[in-house]
Amino acid sequence: MPRILSIDYGQKRTGIAVTDEMQIIASGLTTIPTNTLIDFLKDYFAKEKVEAVLIGEPKQMNGQPSESASVIKGFVTHFSNIFPDMKVVRVDERFTSKMAFQTMIDSGLSKKQRQNKGLIDEISATIMLQDYLSSNRF
């Protein structure tokens, strides 16, 4: 079974998570500089079979797009042009950064470790992916 990949896109860095081959468990994969994202994905897709890519859709509390939505929309267009056969699923990413930070606290990470914004991005991508998996079970 192919994997599902999740992207927590940011202007500086991007968190990436992926499912196992049975699409049961979401795991953080990495955080990379955003300017290397397309090359990373080309390499990853060449090595692994991926069925779909989830990309966070930032929204405000009232459901309206946030300020960063236009930047991410531009990335989605660029991504779709480069990978036209890849299924893209947009998912609500509200609260994922806060939930990621709380997960770090609950896991007992030190204050210094919790300041690692890259880890927050990776955990956010994992939360988006796990939520997607949970909501799409039969």
Salt bridges, closest charged atoms under 4 A:
GLU21 OE2 - ARG3 NH2 3.61
ASP43 OD2 - LYS47 NZ 3.08
GLU48 OE1 - ARG3 NE 2.99
ASP92 OD2 - ARG94 NH2 2.62
ASP121 OD2 - ARG13 NE 2.66
